[in-house]
């Protein structure tokens, strides 16, 4: 049965991979990102009746997001699931940090996602039979990484928010979970790190570095009825790096 899903950060990386898998399974998808990249254009051409792209910078006019969510539901129908995959990461040692830089990261990584959740709490926005909400967090929330103070703290905020939101949404038969990926090669991470860094880090991952497909697989599971008794968790998908030193 075809369902309607909303995916933010849909133009690349994890968000794009989730869109691709949902569409391949026959669902309708609203993809949201700042810009319409080539991969998005491919999806629009391939699925003209099932993929709908909206260009929006979620880090701006955050308090307007709930109203926008209501408008989307009125236009396309109620959501069966939402994945908040939009994210921003900048390597910045805390001694060089500023309030403006902190707010820039938190606005997109945390505050916009909470605004999406507020939108979903409105009447006739999520399917009456229930829904699944997923926040893409990161192992950076629990594994210290130099230069990622803002990113790690914002993702830790997401994981903490999941616990409360899971209880708030339970009466609506809606599950709320997060996924914490390890380091994978995406447009975001490749813009931050040199290729040599990936080669060095791969030795720390017992199962090797992952790809966006692994995270998308986890997301599709949590969106599905197979996960209907799972809520309030952070699913770690990291190839074992959080186990500690690789022997």
C-alpha positions as a LaTeX table, in Angstrom:
\begin{tabular}{lrrr}
\hline
Residue & $x$ (\AA) & $y$ (\AA) & $z$ (\AA) \\
\hline
Unk1 & 0.00 & 0.00 & 0.00 \\
Unk2 & 1.41 & 3.38 & $-1.03$ \\
Unk3 & 1.99 & 5.85 & 1.79 \\
Unk4 & 3.08 & 9.49 & 1.96 \\
Unk5 & 6.43 & 10.44 & 3.49 \\
Unk6 & 8.29 & 13.70 & 4.03 \\
Unk7 & 12.09 & 13.71 & 3.90 \\
Unk8 & 14.24 & 16.76 & 4.63 \\
Unk9 & 17.80 & 17.00 & 3.37 \\
Unk10 & 16.50 & 15.21 & 0.29 \\
Unk11 & 18.95 & 16.53 & $-2.30$ \\
Unk12 & 21.99 & 14.48 & $-1.25$ \\
Unk13 & 23.49 & 11.93 & 1.11 \\
Unk14 & 21.28 & 10.08 & 3.57 \\
Unk15 & 18.12 & 12.03 & 2.75 \\
Unk16 & 18.45 & 11.32 & $-0.96$ \\
Unk17 & 19.09 & 7.62 & $-0.34$ \\
Unk18 & 15.95 & 7.39 & 1.82 \\
Unk19 & 13.89 & 9.09 & $-0.90$ \\
Unk20 & 15.22 & 6.67 & $-3.50$ \\
Unk21 & 14.36 & 3.61 & $-1.42$ \\
Unk22 & 10.87 & 4.83 & $-0.50$ \\
Unk23 & 10.10 & 5.60 & $-4.14$ \\
Unk24 & 11.44 & 2.22 & $-5.23$ \\
Unk25 & 8.94 & 0.62 & $-2.83$ \\
Unk26 & 6.07 & 2.50 & $-4.48$ \\
Unk27 & 5.46 & 5.25 & $-1.93$ \\
Unk28 & 4.83 & 8.96 & $-2.46$ \\
Unk29 & 7.57 & 11.26 & $-1.17$ \\
Unk30 & 7.82 & 14.98 & $-0.52$ \\
Unk31 & 11.50 & 15.88 & $-0.65$ \\
Unk32 & 12.74 & 19.09 & 0.94 \\
Unk33 & 16.13 & 20.75 & 0.50 \\
Unk34 & 17.64 & 24.15 & $-0.08$ \\
Unk35 & 18.31 & 23.55 & $-3.76$ \\
Unk36 & 17.24 & 21.20 & $-6.54$ \\
Unk37 & 20.39 & 19.25 & $-7.42$ \\
Unk38 & 20.86 & 16.89 & $-10.35$ \\
Unk39 & 19.86 & 13.78 & $-8.36$ \\
Unk40 & 16.61 & 15.47 & $-7.37$ \\
Unk41 & 15.86 & 16.30 & $-11.00$ \\
Unk42 & 16.38 & 12.62 & $-11.86$ \\
Unk43 & 13.79 & 11.61 & $-9.25$ \\
Unk44 & 11.31 & 14.22 & $-10.49$ \\
Unk45 & 11.62 & 12.88 & $-14.04$ \\
Unk46 & 11.48 & 9.24 & $-12.98$ \\
Unk47 & 8.58 & 9.58 & $-10.53$ \\
Unk48 & 6.55 & 12.60 & $-11.75$ \\
Unk49 & 3.40 & 11.47 & $-9.94$ \\
Unk50 & 5.02 & 10.31 & $-6.71$ \\
Unk51 & 7.98 & 12.58 & $-5.96$ \\
Unk52 & 7.29 & 16.21 & $-5.08$ \\
Unk53 & 10.19 & 18.54 & $-4.38$ \\
Unk54 & 10.00 & 21.68 & $-2.26$ \\
Unk55 & 12.90 & 24.12 & $-1.98$ \\
Unk56 & 13.13 & 25.51 & 1.54 \\
Unk57 & 15.91 & 26.59 & 3.88 \\
Unk58 & 14.75 & 25.04 & 7.13 \\
Unk59 & 17.21 & 27.10 & 9.16 \\
Unk60 & 15.22 & 30.25 & 8.39 \\
Unk61 & 11.73 & 31.28 & 9.56 \\
Unk62 & 11.67 & 28.27 & 11.85 \\
Unk63 & 8.46 & 29.29 & 13.61 \\
Unk64 & 6.67 & 29.20 & 10.24 \\
Unk65 & 7.49 & 25.52 & 9.71 \\
Unk66 & 4.38 & 24.14 & 11.51 \\
Unk67 & 2.09 & 26.24 & 9.31 \\
Unk68 & 3.98 & 25.06 & 6.23 \\
Unk69 & 3.58 & 21.44 & 7.38 \\
Unk70 & $-0.17$ & 21.95 & 7.65 \\
Unk71 & $-0.26$ & 23.37 & 4.12 \\
Unk72 & 1.65 & 20.35 & 2.78 \\
Unk73 & $-0.79$ & 17.97 & 4.47 \\
Unk74 & $-3.73$ & 19.87 & 3.00 \\
Unk75 & $-2.21$ & 19.64 & $-0.47$ \\
Unk76 & $-0.85$ & 16.10 & $-0.49$ \\
Unk77 & $-2.60$ & 14.29 & 2.35 \\
Unk78 & $-1.64$ & 13.12 & 5.81 \\
Unk79 & 1.85 & 11.81 & 6.47 \\
Unk80 & 2.65 & 8.22 & 7.38 \\
Unk81 & 6.21 & 9.13 & 8.21 \\
Unk82 & 8.78 & 11.92 & 8.33 \\
Unk83 & 12.56 & 11.76 & 8.23 \\
Unk84 & 14.54 & 14.83 & 9.28 \\
Unk85 & 17.88 & 14.34 & 7.55 \\
Unk86 & 18.87 & 17.95 & 6.85 \\
Unk87 & 22.09 & 18.77 & 8.64 \\
Unk88 & 25.06 & 21.11 & 8.85 \\
Unk89 & 28.56 & 20.39 & 10.11 \\
Unk90 & 31.57 & 22.67 & 10.34 \\
Unk91 & 34.92 & 21.77 & 11.87 \\
Unk92 & 35.53 & 24.46 & 14.46 \\
Unk93 & 37.63 & 24.11 & 17.64 \\
Unk94 & 35.62 & 25.61 & 20.48 \\
Unk95 & 38.27 & 28.24 & 21.21 \\
Unk96 & 37.35 & 29.83 & 17.88 \\
Unk97 & 33.61 & 29.36 & 18.33 \\
Unk98 & 31.07 & 32.16 & 18.33 \\
Unk99 & 27.42 & 32.45 & 19.26 \\
Unk100 & 26.51 & 33.06 & 15.61 \\
Unk101 & 28.29 & 29.88 & 14.50 \\
Unk102 & 26.60 & 27.87 & 17.24 \\
Unk103 & 23.16 & 29.18 & 16.30 \\
Unk104 & 23.77 & 28.45 & 12.61 \\
Unk105 & 24.36 & 24.76 & 13.34 \\
Unk106 & 21.65 & 24.41 & 15.99 \\
Unk107 & 19.02 & 26.11 & 13.84 \\
Unk108 & 19.25 & 23.46 & 11.13 \\
Unk109 & 20.30 & 20.39 & 13.10 \\
Unk110 & 18.00 & 20.75 & 16.10 \\
Unk111 & 15.55 & 23.64 & 16.11 \\
Unk112 & 14.13 & 23.06 & 12.63 \\
Unk113 & 13.56 & 19.37 & 13.42 \\
Unk114 & 11.67 & 20.27 & 16.59 \\
Unk115 & 9.57 & 22.69 & 14.53 \\
Unk116 & 8.75 & 19.86 & 12.11 \\
Unk117 & 7.63 & 17.80 & 15.10 \\
Unk118 & 5.40 & 20.68 & 16.24 \\
Unk119 & 3.85 & 20.72 & 12.81 \\
Unk120 & 3.14 & 17.01 & 12.97 \\
Unk121 & 1.32 & 17.43 & 16.28 \\
Unk122 & $-1.43$ & 19.44 & 14.57 \\
Unk123 & $-4.76$ & 17.89 & 13.62 \\
Unk124 & $-4.99$ & 16.21 & 10.21 \\
Unk125 & $-1.26$ & 16.31 & 9.49 \\
Unk126 & $-0.30$ & 12.74 & 10.31 \\
Unk127 & $-2.28$ & 9.68 & 9.30 \\
Unk128 & $-5.02$ & 8.76 & 11.78 \\
Unk129 & $-3.65$ & 5.22 & 11.96 \\
Unk130 & $-0.33$ & 6.59 & 13.23 \\
Unk131 & 3.04 & 7.50 & 11.82 \\
Unk132 & 6.79 & 7.24 & 12.33 \\
Unk133 & 9.13 & 10.18 & 12.90 \\
Unk134 & 12.88 & 9.76 & 12.49 \\
Unk135 & 15.64 & 12.23 & 13.30 \\
Unk136 & 19.06 & 11.58 & 11.77 \\
Unk137 & 21.49 & 12.17 & 14.64 \\
Unk138 & 25.14 & 11.05 & 14.79 \\
Unk139 & 27.60 & 9.05 & 16.87 \\
Unk140 & 29.33 & 12.43 & 17.25 \\
Unk141 & 26.74 & 13.02 & 19.98 \\
Unk142 & 28.36 & 10.35 & 22.16 \\
Unk143 & 31.90 & 9.93 & 20.79 \\
Unk144 & 34.12 & 12.95 & 21.32 \\
Unk145 & 35.57 & 14.41 & 18.12 \\
Unk146 & 37.81 & 17.46 & 18.09 \\
Unk147 & 36.33 & 20.39 & 16.24 \\
Unk148 & 32.76 & 19.09 & 16.27 \\
Unk149 & 31.49 & 20.73 & 19.45 \\
Unk150 & 28.54 & 22.43 & 17.76 \\
Unk151 & 27.64 & 19.45 & 15.59 \\
Unk152 & 27.92 & 16.89 & 18.39 \\
Unk153 & 25.96 & 19.02 & 20.84 \\
Unk154 & 23.16 & 19.65 & 18.34 \\
Unk155 & 22.86 & 15.95 & 17.55 \\
Unk156 & 22.89 & 15.09 & 21.26 \\
Unk157 & 19.98 & 17.48 & 21.61 \\
Unk158 & 18.06 & 15.52 & 18.98 \\
Unk159 & 18.65 & 12.24 & 20.80 \\
Unk160 & 17.45 & 13.77 & 24.05 \\
Unk161 & 14.38 & 15.27 & 22.40 \\
Unk162 & 13.37 & 11.87 & 21.05 \\
Unk163 & 12.75 & 10.59 & 24.58 \\
Unk164 & 10.20 & 13.29 & 25.37 \\
Unk165 & 8.64 & 13.39 & 21.91 \\
Unk166 & 8.11 & 9.63 & 21.93 \\
Unk167 & 5.88 & 10.04 & 25.00 \\
Unk168 & 4.08 & 13.08 & 23.60 \\
Unk169 & 3.27 & 11.35 & 20.30 \\
Unk170 & 2.36 & 7.94 & 21.71 \\
Unk171 & $-1.34$ & 8.85 & 22.18 \\
Unk172 & $-1.38$ & 9.63 & 18.44 \\
Unk173 & $-0.05$ & 6.12 & 17.71 \\
Unk174 & 3.07 & 7.78 & 16.36 \\
Unk175 & 6.58 & 6.53 & 17.02 \\
Unk176 & 9.61 & 8.81 & 17.38 \\
Unk177 & 13.16 & 7.52 & 17.02 \\
Unk178 & 16.60 & 8.68 & 15.96 \\
Unk179 & 19.38 & 7.05 & 13.97 \\
Unk180 & 23.03 & 7.74 & 14.76 \\
Unk181 & 25.28 & 6.93 & 11.80 \\
Unk182 & 29.03 & 6.67 & 12.00 \\
Unk183 & 31.18 & 8.50 & 9.49 \\
Unk184 & 30.07 & 7.79 & 5.94 \\
Unk185 & 30.98 & 9.44 & 2.68 \\
Unk186 & 28.37 & 12.04 & 1.80 \\
Unk187 & 28.54 & 15.48 & 0.19 \\
Unk188 & 28.55 & 16.91 & 3.71 \\
Unk189 & 31.47 & 14.87 & 5.05 \\
Unk190 & 33.51 & 14.99 & 1.85 \\
Unk191 & 33.34 & 18.79 & 1.93 \\
Unk192 & 34.84 & 18.68 & 5.43 \\
Unk193 & 37.48 & 15.95 & 5.30 \\
Unk194 & 40.30 & 15.10 & 2.91 \\
Unk195 & 40.39 & 11.60 & 1.28 \\
Unk196 & 43.39 & 10.70 & 3.45 \\
Unk197 & 41.26 & 11.26 & 6.55 \\
Unk198 & 38.71 & 8.68 & 5.40 \\
Unk199 & 41.50 & 6.16 & 4.77 \\
Unk200 & 42.87 & 6.75 & 8.27 \\
Unk201 & 39.48 & 6.46 & 9.93 \\
Unk202 & 38.48 & 3.30 & 8.11 \\
Unk203 & 40.97 & 1.40 & 10.27 \\
Unk204 & 38.95 & 2.37 & 13.36 \\
Unk205 & 35.74 & 0.82 & 12.01 \\
Unk206 & 35.53 & $-2.96$ & 12.68 \\
Unk207 & 33.16 & $-3.36$ & 9.72 \\
Unk208 & 34.76 & $-0.66$ & 7.60 \\
Unk209 & 33.26 & 2.68 & 6.61 \\
Unk210 & 29.60 & 2.60 & 5.68 \\
Unk211 & 27.54 & 4.17 & 2.94 \\
Unk212 & 24.25 & 6.02 & 2.84 \\
Unk213 & 22.39 & 2.86 & 1.85 \\
Unk214 & 23.06 & 1.30 & 5.25 \\
Unk215 & 21.44 & 4.25 & 7.01 \\
Unk216 & 18.54 & 4.30 & 4.56 \\
Unk217 & 17.93 & 0.60 & 5.28 \\
Unk218 & 17.66 & 1.39 & 9.00 \\
Unk219 & 15.31 & 4.29 & 8.30 \\
Unk220 & 13.00 & 2.18 & 6.15 \\
Unk221 & 12.82 & $-0.41$ & 8.92 \\
Unk222 & 11.84 & 2.21 & 11.51 \\
Unk223 & 9.27 & 3.67 & 9.12 \\
Unk224 & 7.71 & 0.27 & 8.52 \\
Unk225 & 5.14 & $-1.69$ & 10.51 \\
Unk226 & 7.92 & $-4.12$ & 11.42 \\
Unk227 & 9.02 & $-1.48$ & 13.95 \\
Unk228 & 5.52 & $-0.72$ & 15.27 \\
Unk229 & 6.53 & $-1.47$ & 18.89 \\
Unk230 & 9.75 & 0.55 & 18.79 \\
Unk231 & 9.77 & 4.14 & 19.99 \\
Unk232 & 12.09 & 6.47 & 21.89 \\
Unk233 & 15.32 & 4.78 & 20.81 \\
Unk234 & 18.52 & 5.90 & 19.15 \\
Unk235 & 19.54 & 3.27 & 16.61 \\
Unk236 & 23.31 & 3.27 & 16.17 \\
Unk237 & 24.43 & 2.39 & 12.63 \\
Unk238 & 28.19 & 2.84 & 12.79 \\
Unk239 & 30.02 & $-0.30$ & 11.70 \\
Unk240 & 31.08 & $-0.88$ & 15.30 \\
Unk241 & 33.18 & 2.26 & 15.78 \\
Unk242 & 31.42 & 3.13 & 19.05 \\
Unk243 & 32.67 & $-0.16$ & 20.53 \\
Unk244 & 35.99 & 1.56 & 21.11 \\
Unk245 & 39.54 & 0.85 & 19.95 \\
Unk246 & 39.66 & $-1.60$ & 17.06 \\
Unk247 & 41.98 & $-4.50$ & 17.86 \\
\hline
\end{tabular}
